[in-house]
Amino acid sequence: MPGGRKAASLQPRQIGRYFQVCAEVAAQSGLLFIHQLAAFDLGWLVRCAYESGNGAAADLPTEQLAFQHIASGKRVPQVVKAKLELGAFFLEMVQDEEAKVRKNLSDVSPEAFASLGKELLQVEERCFWEVTDRQVNFEWMPPERRQKVRVFLDSSREDGQPQA
């Protein structure tokens, strides 16, 4: 591919960085929803990389944690929720990584942490409410993953981090 790159030659961290750059451009253009959606999508990619045993998985969390969850002094709720899901995943799969998620979210107030955790755990409708190519509500989690989020929220409270 002259002048271009084959997708297969991209490194996982580059892919994560592209997610982040596109999300930042969207947010700066007033499309904050795209920024939030990209945070969930990159979280999904991180989980898939770890679950499949991909050797490059360790490079991706840094890019997701780089997503800003506070912009212009305001909390970006979907990005916090995406990080809560990631923290829960790491609590079970890669324990030293979950501490990085906790630290990353340490600037979220305990009230906001609790409220967003509660909202995330209450999503039971798998199908998205509007017709999209996605079809699945990106906040929806199967019951076993919801339990992991509860454990992450509870363990954050025990560690003195934001409380849920």
N, C-alpha and C positions, 0 to 999 in steps of 0.2 A: 504494500500500500504506500505508494510514494507520497511523502508529505504528511502521512497519517500514522496512526498506531493501530495495531491489531489489538482487540480487546483482550485476547489471551495473554498478551505480553505485559499487561498492566499488573503491577504489584498490588496486593490488597490494600496497603496503606494509601496508595495513589487513588484507588477507587474510593476509599473512605474520604480522602481529601476532596475529591470531585463532588461527592455528596455534600460536603460541608460548603464548598465554594458556591455551588449552585443554590444551596439553601440560603446562604448569606446574600447573594444577589437578589433572590426572590424576596427576602425580608426587606432589603433596602428599596425594593420596587413597590413595597406595600402589600406584598403577597405573603404575609406572615404564616398563613396556613401551609404553604409549600415548605417553609422552613421547618415547621412542626412535623409535617408528614415525613420529611426526609430524616428527621431524628428517629422516628419509629422504623422507617425502612432500613436505616443503617443498623439499628439495634437488631432487627431481624437477620440481617446479613452477618452480624457478629455471632449471634446464636447459631446460625447454620454453619458457619465456619468452625466453631468449637465442636458442635455436635457431629460434624462429619470427620473430625480429626484432621482438618486442614492445617498443615504446619505453619501457615501464615496467619492463623487466627489471632495470635498475640499482637499483631500490628494494628488491628482494627479498633479496639476499645479506645485508644487514645484519640482517634478521630471522632468517635461519638461523644466522648466526654468534652471535646472541644466545642460542641454545639452550645451556644449561649442560652442559658435558661433564665437569665435576667437581661432584659434589653431596655434601655432608656429608663432604668430604675424600676421597671415593672417585670413581674414574674411572667415567664412564657410557660403556661401550664402543661401543654402537651410535651414539651421537651423534658420537663421534670418527670412527667409520667413515663416517658420512654426510658429515662435513666433509672427510674424505680424498677421497671421491668428488667433492665439490664443488671441492676444490683441483685435482684432476686435470683436471676439466672446464675450469676457468678457465685452467690452464696452457696449454691449447690455444686456447681461445676468447677470453678476456679477461685478458690477462697481468697487468695491474695489480691485478686482483681476487684473483689467486692469492696475492699477497704478503699480503693481508689474512687469508686463510685460514691461511697459515703463522704469522703473528703470533698469531692467535687460538689456535692449537694449541701455542704455544711453552711452555705450562706442562705439557704432557704429557711424561712422562719418555721419554728415548730408547728404553728397553726396552719401555715400553708402546706407543710409536709403532710400533716394529718388529714387535711381537707382533700388534697390531691390524691393521697393514698386511698382514702375512702371512696372518692369518685371512681378511681381506677378499678377498685374491687367490686363496685356496684354494676359495672357494665356486663350485662348478661345477654344482650342481643348481638348475636354473631354477625348478622347481615347488616350492612350499612344502610342507613335510613333513606339515602337517595341513590339513584341509579348511577353507578360509576363503573369503570373498568375494574376497580379493585374488588368490589362486592363484599369484602369483609371489613367490618369496623376495626380500625387499627388499634383501638383500645381494648378490644375483646381479647380475653385469654381463656383457655380451657381451665376448668376447675383446679386441676393439679398445679398449673402455673400461678393461679390466684393465691393458692396456699403458700407458694414460695414468696410471693409479694408480701403476704401477711407476716411471714417469718422475718423477711428483710426489714419491714417496718418495725416489728417488735424488737429485733436485735439492734436496730439503730437507736431506739429509745434506751436500751440497756447500755449502749456504748456512749451515751451522752450526746449523741448526734440528734438531729431534728426528730421530734417525737410524732408518732401517729396514734 
